[in-house]
């Protein structure tokens, strides 16, 4: 099995078609075109209109190529072992490559050769700067992100990998088409084999893989490595879990395993927006170190190549000395665990802020949920109440259409959301949070147990992963607050993993799980104030009290990262 040791790669990419409120000085994003994304309806009858992109002039393109070259050089100086050039997912390089977007009539438009010219100029510049054996390229020929698609994606993919062979780069990282439903089950299309056969270097496949699919494609020679994004995000110890066939969690540190060495695992790039002022922050050291396992491969989040490259707020950059220095301790922490890691640079775009909600007309409901399920990129999501709960609870829902009146009608909107999300990402990645006994914002139901029994039975039809349900408010009995434990009927009716939340402490949580009242217990305020809560529970150690005054705010430390650990060595 392939094992790349002590390698940290950075991945570079550039601008999307759509603008973002945080573009510097309100400037338009650069693009291969000046076409605008189609307006998108929103719930008040208006539209979301992205900022118009600005077509790059031919004489500007060398400057953008140089941005990539300088970013690559900075990456090496920061301690990265190489770069991944991101020519995928609707960003700038892919906008040149795909015929649905590229309407240019100069030497960068028209023929397939011309459309790929910019991408290959970037590859050549980066390879000349840092060496081809330090360069990888990410491609998504079958994607249609941001309305960026090609009429013949396989031809495009084949042309690119054949051209990349001329530069002898280290790897090609290619994304599968979206998963499709075959006999009622989501399956990966496996359309990358022609490109894999042609490419001379290391071939990495990505897109919807689980443990079994990943092992199969590596064993059969379909790919050399498999990149995991969403699974790795929720499971920092993913290699160990794969090795022993252990269950996977969603952001649950209680189920971490030890970090024995396993090879051949890849963390795909995931934007986290935690780099204030576009400078990588110390908390990223912990984030990446947690996910580091000897012999693995990490690809860091999207990182800007220039000050015009920031579509999302607080994404990291690497165009200044300060940013380069800030990356060094992050990369060093990963190297200490002998891990391969790629950092990803790029120009990002993002959605504008939504308008205030209004009383929804039934004609817009289906359209809204479909747009949210598809365009928001849901994956591994927990669907949460608020608007949905307003439909479900009879004191708030006074509608007279098909979304009001009967219990079935009140729950219709929530279940349509569930179905839309499942159709997009699969039931295995979906959970739902319900709070039947809540009366927040005057939103309550005259028969909460009936509502939630109806909901969990309906959710069973979709085979979602879990239901996260909140207990009623705690009651005071004999001078002690106690959890009411009203969720048992719903727990018995639900087929998936059941999570209980609401006022639990260590003993109550252990008892609830031990007696089969729930599968898992969610802790909020205790975990907020005790970053080492699992260890404290294991040792039955004292707990820090929380500070409600710092629950919400912008301070990066106070009430956020300054709660003490049990052991100062942590």
N, C-alpha and C positions, 0 to 999 in steps of 0.2 A: 504494500500500500504506500502511496506517495506521502512523504512527510517533509514539509518545508519547515526548517528549524530557525527560530529567532528571526523571523521576517515580519516587518511591519510595513505595509503598503498604504499609500494614501490614494484616494480616488477623486479625480478632478472632473467637474462638469460645469455647465453654464446655461444661461437663462431660458425661461419658459415663455410661451406665447402670451400668457396672461400677466397683467400687472398686479401689484400689491400695494396697499396703502403705505407700506414701509419702504418703498423704493426711495433711494436717496434723492432729496430735493424734488420729489414728485416726478422724476424723469421716467420716460417710457423704457420698458425693457427692450434690449436688443434682440433681434431675431433674424431669421433668413428672409422674413416677409414682413409686410406691414398690415397683413390681414388680421382681423380681430375675431376672437372667439364669439360664437353665436350667443346672444343674450339669453339669460336663464331666468325663467319665471320664479318668483318667490311668493310667499303666502299672502302678501297684502295687495296682490294684483300688479305689483311693479316688476322690475327686472333687476338682476345682477348684471352689470356691465363691466367687464374687465378693462383695464387701461389698454389703449391701443399700443401695440408693439411698434418698434422702430426698425425698419429694414437696415441691416448693415450695408454700408457702401463697400464696394470691392477694395477700395484703398484703406478701409478700416480693418479688414480681416487680418492682415499681418500683425496688427497690434493685439488682437484677441488671441491669435496663435502664440504671441509672445507672452501673454498673461499666463497661459498654460505652461509654457516653458519655465517662466520664473517661479510659478507655483511648485513645479516639480523640483526645481533646485532648492527652494525653501523647504520642501518636504524632506529632502535628504539632509539638509542642515539641521532640521528639527529632530532628526533621528529615525525617520521612516526609512525603510529599506527599498521603497519603490512607490509607484503611483498606479492607480487604476483610473484610466480615462473613461469618464461616464458619457457614453454616446447612446443614451437610452431614455425611455420614459418621457418623451416630449421636450427634453431640454435642448439647448441651442444646437449642439452637434447633430442630434437626430432631426431637428427641423430642416437642416440642409439635406439630410439623406432621404427623407420621405416625400413622395410626390404629391401627397394631399396638402402639404404645407408649402413646399418649395415651388414658387412661381417665378423664380428668377430667370432672366434671359441672358445673363453674363456667363462667365466661365464656371460659375458655381451653381448653375441651374440647367434644367433640360434633361440631358442624358444621365444615365445612372453613373457613369464615370464622373461627370461634372458635379452631381449631387453629393458624391462621396469625397470629393476633392478636399473640402475643408477638414473633414474628419481625419483624413490621412495626412494632411499637413500638420495637424496637431500631433498626431502620433509620431511623425518624423521629427518634429521639433523637440518633443519630450525625450524620444529615444536618443537623439543626438546630444541632449543635455546631460542625461543621467545614465545612459546605456540601455539597450533594448532588453537586457536580462532583468531590468528593474521595472518593466512596463507591462501592464495588463490593460485590456479594454473591455468595458461592459456594453453589450448590445441587446436591444429588445425589438427585433425586426417585426414581431407579430403584435406588438402593443398598439393601442390607439389612444394612449394618454393625451389629454389636452387636444383632442381632435387631430393628433399627429399619427397618421397611418400611411401604409404604402399599398399600392394596388398589387404588388407582387413581392411580398415580404421574404419569401424563400430565396428569390433571385438576389434581393438586396443583401440578405445575410450571407449567401455564398460569395458574392462579389467582395464583401468586406473581409471575410476570413481569408480568402485567396490573396487579397491585397495585403493583409496583415502578415501573411507568411513571408513577404518580401523583407519585412523589418525584423523577423526573428524575435518577436516579443515573447515574454514569458507565458502569458495566459490570455485566453478569451473567456469572458464571463457572460453567458447568454441566458436570457429569460424565456421560459416557455410561454406559449399562448395562454390565455385565461383557461382555467379548468372548465370542463364541460360535464354535463350529466349524461351518464351512460347506464341504462337499466336502474335508474333511481339513485345512482351513486356518483359523487364528484370524482372525476378522473383527470389526470394530467394528459394532455394531448400527445406529448412526446414527438414534437416536430423538429427537433434539433439535430437528428442523426446526420443528415446530409452535410451540415456545417461541421459537425464533430469529425466526420471522416476526412474532410478537406483540410482542417486546421492542423498545423504541425506541432503546436505547443500544447501546454496544459489546457484542458477544456473543463470549465466549471459550468454546471447546469443549475438553474434556480427557478423557483416558481411553484409553490404548493406542495413541495415534497414533505413526506413524513419519514419516519425511520425505515419502514419496510421498502417504500419506493426508492429512497436514497440508496440503501444497500443494494437493491436490485440493479439500478442503473449503473452503479460503479462496478459491480460484479460482472455485468454483461458487456462492459466496455462502452456503454452509451455516454459516459462522462468519466473524467478522472476524479473530480471532486463535486460535491453538492453543497450549495450555499443555502443556509437556513436563516431567515430573518425573523419572522414572527415567533417561531418556536424558540429561537435563541433569546429573543427579548424577554420572554416569560420564564425562561429556564437558563439562568447563567451557567448551570452545570450540565448543559444539554449533552455533551459528549459522554459523561458518566451515566446519565439516564438512558441514553441510547445503548450504551455498552451492556447494561444489566436489564434492559427492557422495562424500565421503571415508568410509572405514570408521569405525565407532564402536568405542570401547574400553570396558573395565570398569576404572576406577580406574588407568589406565596413563598416567603423566605423560610417558613417553617419546614418546608420539604426539600431544602437544599441537601445535596449529597457531597461526599468528599471529592477532591479534585485529582483523582488518579489519572495518569496520562492516557489519552486516547488521541488518535490521529485521524485526519481526513474530514474534519468538521469545519464548516465555514459560517461565520456570522456575517449576514448581508448588511449593507449600510442602512441605518435607521436614523432619520432626523429627529433630534430631541429638543431643540430650541432652549438650551440651557447655558449658552455662551454669551454672557452679558457684554454688550458692546462689540460683539463678534470676536471676542477673545476667549479661547478655551479656558475653562475654570477648573480649579482644583477638585471639585466634586466629580469631574469626569474621570479622574484617576480611579476612584472607587468603582464607578460604573463599569469601566472597561476591565479593570482588574478582576471584578467579580465574575466576569464572563470569560476569563482566560483559563485555558486548560492546556497543559503541555502538548505540543504537537498540533494544536488547533490553528485556525486561521480566522482573524477578525478583520472586518472592513468597517472603518469608522464612519461616522455620520457625514453628510454633505457639508463641504467646507468651501467658502468662497475664494475665488482666485483674484478678485479685485473689489474695490469699494462699491462698484455698481452691480455686484453679483448677489446681493442679499434680498431675496424675495420674501423670505420669512424673517421675522425678528429674531435676534439672538441666536443665529446660526454661526458656527465658528468660521474664521477666515485664516489665511496663511499668506497674506500679501505684505505684512509688516513684520519688522523684527520682533516686536512685542508678541505677536501671535506665534511666530516660530519658537520663541523661548517658552511660551506657555504650553506648546505641544510636547516639549521635551520630557517633562516629568511623567506625562501620561504614557508616552511611548516607553519610557524606561520601566514603568511599573508593569507594563505588558511583557517587556523583554525579560524581566526577572522571573517570569513563569515560563520562559522559553516558548513563546507563542508567536505564530505568524499573524500579523495584523496589517490591514490596509486602511488608510485614512482616505476620506472621500471629499473632494473639493467641488464646489459648484455654484452656479447662479440658480436661485430658487424663485418660484412664484408661489402664490397662495390665494385663497379665496378672500374677498372683501367681507367686512362685517355685515351681518344680516340685519334687516330692518326689524322694528318691533313687531311682535306677533299680534294677530287680531283674531276675531271670531272667524274660524276657518269655514269657507264655503265647501260643501261636499264635492264640488267639481274640481277643486284644487288639491284635495287630500291625497288621492292616489298618485297624482303627478309629483307632489312634494316628496312623498316617501320614496318613490322610485329614484328621483334625483339624488336624495340623500344617500340611499343605499349604494348607488353606482358611483356618484361623483365624490363622495366623502371617503371612498376607499375603505369601508369598514372591513375589519378583520379582527378576530378575537375580541369581539365587542360585548360589553354588558349593556343591554338596553335598559334605560333608566326612566323613571316616572315623569313627574312634572306635567307636561302637556298631556301625556298618555293617561296619567292618573285623573286629570280633569275630565277626560272622556269617560273613564271607568266608574267614577264615583257619582252617585245619584243626586247628591246635594249640589254638585257643581255643573252637571250635564243637564241642561234644559232644552236640548235640541229636539226637533220634531222630524228630522230626516232619518236616514238609515243608520246614523251614528248616535241616536238617542232613543230613549224610551225603555225598551226591554234590556235585560242584562246582556243578551247576545249583541244587541246594537251598541251598547255602551263599551263593550270590549272589542268591537270590530276594528277600530283604528289601531289599537295596540297589536292585535294579531296580524293585521296587514303589514305593520312595520316589521314584525318578526319574520313574516314570510318573505318580505322584500329583502331583508338582510340575509336570510338563509339562501335565497336564490342567488345572491351575489357572492357569498363567501363560504357557504356550507354550514350545516347545523352544528358540526363539531367545534366551531369557533364562536358560538353564540351563547350568551347567558342573559338572564333577565333579572332585574331587581324589582321587587314588589314590596309595598308597605301597606297592607290592607287595613291596619288599625290606626293609621296616621290621620291626624286632623289638621295638618299643616296648611296654612293659608286658607283656612275654612273649607278645605277639601276633604270630605269624609263620606262614608256610605252608611246607609241605614242597616245594611246586612253585610259587613265586611267579609265574614267568613264565606258567605255564598259567592261573593265576587271572586275571591281568590281561589276557591275550589274550582270554580268555572275556568279561571285562567290557567291553573296548573294542569287541569285535565286537557285543556285546549293546547297547551304547550307540548304535552306528550305527543301530539300528532306530528310535531315538527322534529322531535328527537333532539332538542337543543341540549347543550352540554350541562348547564346548571341553572338553578333558580336560587337567587340570593334574596331572602325574605327577612323583613325587619319585625321584631317583636313589638307589642304595644309598649307604651311608656311604662317604665318601672314603677312598681307599687311599693309603698313602705309598710313593712310588716314587722312588728316587734322591734321597732327602732332600726330596722335594717332594710335597705332597698333590695327588692327581689325581682328577678325577671319573671313576667307572667306566664311564659311558656304556653302560648296560644297557637303555635304553628303546627302542632302534631297532625291534624287532619290534612293539611296541605302537604306535609312531608310524606305521609303515607300515600297520598294520591299521585305524587310526582315521581316519574320514572328515572330521572337523571340525578346528578349530584345535587344535594340540597345543602345550602349554606344558610346558617342562622346568624343574625346580627342584632345588636341592641342591648348594650349595658352588660355584656358578659365580662366576668373576670376569669382568672385562671381556673378556679375550682368549678365554677358554673360551666365553663367551656368544656373542661375535661369530662364532667358528668354528662353533659348533653351528648357529646360524641360517644362516650362509653356506653350509654344506654340506648344508642341508636336514634336519639331524637333528631340528630342532624349528622351529616357527613363531615362538615367543616364549620368552623366558627370564624366570623369576620370581626377583627378588632380595629377600631378607628382611633379614638383618643389615646388609648393605651399605647398603640404603636407609634402615634405621633410623638409622644413624650418619651418613649423608650425604644430607640433604634435597635437595641439588642433584646427586644421583647422575647423572642424564642428562647434565648439563653437564660433570661431571668425566669421565665416560666419553668424551664427545665430544672433550674436550681432552687426554685421557689424563693427567689431573692426579692428584696424590696423594690418597689416601682417608683419612678419619678412621677411627681404630680404634673399635670399639664397646665399651661398658662393660656387661658381662654383669650386674653388680650392680644396674643400673638398668633391666633389661629389663622387670621387673614392679614395680609400685608405684603410689602415688597422687600423687606429686609432679607438678605441672602443667608443670614446666620441666626439672628435672634428668633427663637421659636421655630427654627427650621432645621439647622444643623448643629445647634449648640447644646442640645439635651445630652447629658453625660451618659457614657457607657458604664456598665457595671465594673468592667476591668479597664483601667486606664490604658492598658496595652492595646485595646481595641481602637 
